[in-house]
Amino acid sequence: MADAAGRLTKLAEEVLGAPLPVRIRAWDRSESGPPGAPTLVIRHRRALRRMMFRPGELGLARAWVAGDLDIDGDLYEALDRLAGLIWERDDAPRPQRAAVVRALARPEIRAAARELLTLAGAPVPPAPPAEEVRRRRGPLHTLRRDKEAISHHYDVGNDFYALVLGPSMVYSCAYWESPSATLEDAQRDKLDLICRKLGLQKDRRLLDVGCGWGSMVLHAAREYGVRAVGITLSEEQATFARKRIAEAGLADRVEIRVQDYREIHDEPFDAISSIGMAEHVGRTQYGEYAAALYRLLQPGGRLLNHQIARRPVADEEAYHVDEFIDRYVFPDGELAPVGQTVGQLEEAGFEVRDVEAIREHYALTLRSWVANLERHWDEAARLTSTGRARVWRLYMAASALSFERNRIGVNQVLAVRTPESGESGLPLRGRDWTG
Ligand SMILES: C[S@@+](CC[C@H](N)C(=O)[O-])C[C@H]1O[C@@H](n2cnc3c(N)ncnc32)[C@H](O)[C@@H]1O
């Protein structure tokens, strides 16, 4: 096929009704598109078949994970330009999904696409990459299904995560004093900020829901002398956390359990932290989650819920997670607008005392993780698979951009199980913990 890139660009522009914001380099080495722009490399014709068989995110994701599609040049700039095709911005109207779907139905576009398709290899679409989670049936968020979903994301090898997260082994948004701080310092500052918001003191009882590799319970026990329980659904995380805690001589103060938040019955706790965990809960279970945390606290006990939020959409019922994230990254994960989260915590009985939005901090954190992954690329691919390393690089870079562009945010919500007397136990000036 002569000049595949030119023909692809022409077709894409007809479908999008807008100029393609990136260059295209095709398998025949032909190139087209705006000079100097990042280049979308279509390494193999197969990529085209994947994208045409499943137009949209899933087709693109499969081609990317399989390595048939790549980006040459600045990954962030390329993703930003491509996202601009989908997300409406204030500065310029963009073609929206509905317009793209309408264009794909036009006879002349279908004919051009068919012509390209016949040139794109065998008629049968290639199998999805091995890293993809199969479509699951049955009810969401049963204990068993949640454990499997968590295992898909977290049981991919502690060594892989150590390369990406660095020695802190914290897998949530850090708290940056300045963009030039180190990831280690920013993660320590985040954990310490949460300890102060919770008002932790010696011998108080802390529950860390979704404890990951144990960083929060370790910090809280070492620096504040609490007795802590950390729960996770990941066996690999628990093994790692227990080892770290024993090495720090804190095994008599900290217990790590492989347990679901719905299965805890040794209340009461004086404080609960939930850091980057509630994204896994899901909207049907969120009321139960909030009620469980409320029940587990003493009167006067505090909850710090640190959670990613999405923007509200006009039709909340029709909202769905994008397919790349669901099939490759966080199966069954769900984001909610911060207003919904606050409302549900209040409905469970909590008095919500503070919401700190730290969106920009997550962009800095994700960019650090991407840089770590890129620096250790060969080893990361060897420890998991090239496909998985490609998934993580794409999802983390795209997420960094989403935080930067305010498509998603992250909030620390401080809530109290305020007793009937109304004594919240919080300082008169709300933000004294930051001093
Ligand atoms: C993104 S990680 C965050 C880990 C840790 N809080 C940190 O900041 O490094 C999410 C954690 O939530 C845990 N998790 C998810 N669903 C859970 C559930 N239903 N019950 C208990 N833990 C859960 C996972 O096992 C994982 O440890």
The ligand as an ORCA input file, in Angstrom:
! r2SCAN-3c Opt
* xyz 0 1
  C      -3.961      2.199     45.478
  S      -3.678      1.056     46.764
  C      -3.271      2.189     48.058
  C      -2.382      1.580     49.090
  C      -1.940      2.482     50.228
  N      -3.051      3.051     50.947
  C      -0.990      3.563     49.741
  O      -1.372      4.737     49.761
  O       0.119      3.205     49.341
  C      -5.320      0.445     47.201
  C      -5.366     -0.546     48.320
  O      -6.732     -0.830     48.645
  C      -6.874     -2.203     48.920
  N      -8.289     -2.584     48.758
  C      -9.059     -2.449     47.665
  N     -10.303     -2.931     47.894
  C     -10.323     -3.361     49.173
  C     -11.323     -3.958     50.006
  N     -12.533     -4.230     49.543
  N     -10.990     -4.255     51.301
  C      -9.740     -4.003     51.759
  N      -8.761     -3.453     51.018
  C      -9.043     -3.134     49.736
  C      -5.905     -2.864     47.953
  O      -5.611     -4.179     48.361
  C      -4.713     -1.902     48.063
  O      -3.931     -2.258     49.168
*
